[in-house]
Amino acid sequence: MTTETPVSDPAVSDGLLLSPAAADKVKVLLEAEGRNDLALRIAVQPGGCSGLRYQLFFDDRNLDGDVNKDFDGVNVVTDRMSAPYLSGATIDFVDTIEKQGFTIDNPNATGSCACGDSFH
């Protein structure tokens, strides 16, 4: 009897994933900035009510050990210290009547706070 091993998405297992909706929103924001030399940097920093918090911002720096990924023309950069915390995480953009903004679905987070910006 042979069993098939499910094929996992390498973009998810190798690091984080930027959804098409999030990539489109980043492109709109970059066009508004008028710069094509910026990358979306995603970092994990100490702080927040749960111990760690996410930071998303545009950056033109290249730091030693950065992990770079391209998502449909959007360059996403993660520093080497944050990368393990973000492996398998999905960055999405939601625009509903209840909420607008970037969301992070992180399987590494064991808990989060009500604001959604902080995790542990």
Secondary structure per residue as TSV (DSSP state, phi and psi in degrees):
chain	resnum	aa	ss	phi	psi
A	1	M	-	360.0	129.8
A	2	T	-	-108.4	138.8
A	3	T	-	-116.0	139.6
A	4	E	-	-87.8	134.1
A	5	T	-	-85.6	126.9
A	6	P	-	-62.4	138.8
A	7	V	-	-85.6	121.7
A	8	S	-	-89.7	154.8
A	9	D	-	-74.1	116.8
A	10	P	H	-62.0	-27.6
A	11	A	H	-64.9	-30.7
A	12	V	H	-82.4	-46.3
A	13	S	H	-71.6	-27.7
A	14	D	T	-84.6	-11.2
A	15	G	S	169.5	-147.4
A	16	L	-	-93.5	165.4
A	17	L	E	-123.0	131.9
A	18	L	E	-103.4	119.1
A	19	S	-	-67.5	159.1
A	20	P	H	-57.8	-38.0
A	21	A	H	-64.0	-41.4
A	22	A	H	-67.8	-41.4
A	23	A	H	-61.5	-42.2
A	24	D	H	-62.6	-42.7
A	25	K	H	-65.5	-40.5
A	26	V	H	-61.6	-42.1
A	27	K	H	-60.4	-42.3
A	28	V	H	-62.4	-44.3
A	29	L	H	-65.3	-39.4
A	30	L	H	-66.0	-39.0
A	31	E	H	-61.9	-39.9
A	32	A	H	-64.8	-33.6
A	33	E	H	-72.1	-23.8
A	34	G	T	73.6	24.2
A	35	R	-	-130.9	139.2
A	36	N	S	-112.5	9.1
A	37	D	S	-101.2	7.2
A	38	L	-	-98.6	147.4
A	39	A	E	-115.1	156.1
A	40	L	E	-84.1	114.9
A	41	R	E	-97.9	130.5
A	42	I	E	-119.0	123.3
A	43	A	E	-133.8	158.6
A	44	V	E	-115.1	127.2
A	45	Q	E	-127.0	151.6
A	46	P	E	-63.1	144.1
A	47	G	-	135.3	-172.1
A	48	G	S	77.8	171.0
A	49	C	T	-76.1	-14.2
A	50	S	T	-106.9	-1.5
A	51	G	S	116.5	-39.6
A	52	L	E	-130.6	151.7
A	53	R	E	-139.8	154.0
A	54	Y	E	-87.1	147.1
A	55	Q	E	-129.7	128.6
A	56	L	E	-123.7	125.1
A	57	F	E	-159.6	161.3
A	58	F	E	-83.2	140.0
A	59	D	E	-144.7	142.2
A	60	D	-	-108.4	6.1
A	61	R	-	-88.5	153.2
A	62	N	-	-119.3	112.1
A	63	L	-	-97.5	150.8
A	64	D	T	-59.1	125.7
A	65	G	T	89.0	3.6
A	66	D	-	-57.7	143.7
A	67	V	E	-103.1	119.1
A	68	N	E	-110.1	136.5
A	69	K	E	-138.2	146.2
A	70	D	E	-108.0	129.3
A	71	F	E	-123.4	97.3
A	72	D	T	52.0	45.1
A	73	G	T	90.6	-3.2
A	74	V	E	-101.7	120.4
A	75	N	E	-85.1	121.6
A	76	V	E	-112.6	129.6
A	77	V	E	-121.7	136.5
A	78	T	E	-130.9	135.0
A	79	D	-	-73.8	159.6
A	80	R	T	-64.8	-25.8
A	81	M	T	-77.5	-32.5
A	82	S	T	-83.1	-27.0
A	83	A	H	-52.8	-44.9
A	84	P	H	-62.1	-33.2
A	85	Y	H	-71.5	-22.1
A	86	L	H	-106.1	1.2
A	87	S	T	-63.7	120.3
A	88	G	T	90.8	-3.4
A	89	A	-	-76.8	148.6
A	90	T	E	-116.2	124.9
A	91	I	E	-98.2	125.4
A	92	D	E	-129.4	166.3
A	93	F	E	-124.9	125.7
A	94	V	E	-113.9	143.8
A	95	D	E	-140.8	87.3
A	96	T	-	-124.1	176.0
A	97	I	S	-65.6	-26.2
A	98	E	S	-89.7	-28.8
A	99	K	-	-155.6	142.3
A	100	Q	E	-136.6	131.1
A	101	G	E	147.9	-179.7
A	102	F	E	-80.2	140.4
A	103	T	E	-122.4	153.0
A	104	I	E	-127.5	117.4
A	105	D	E	-100.9	107.0
A	106	N	-	-118.2	110.4
A	107	P	T	-68.0	-13.8
A	108	N	T	-81.5	-17.0
A	109	A	-	-77.0	127.3
A	110	T	S	-92.1	-9.7
A	111	G	-	-172.8	161.2
A	112	S	B	-146.4	170.0
A	113	C	-	-97.9	173.8
A	114	A	T	-65.8	-27.8
A	115	C	T	-76.3	-18.9
A	116	G	S	83.0	-1.2
A	117	D	S	-95.1	-9.7
A	118	S	E	-128.0	146.7
A	119	F	E	-151.2	170.8
A	120	H	-	-143.5	360.0
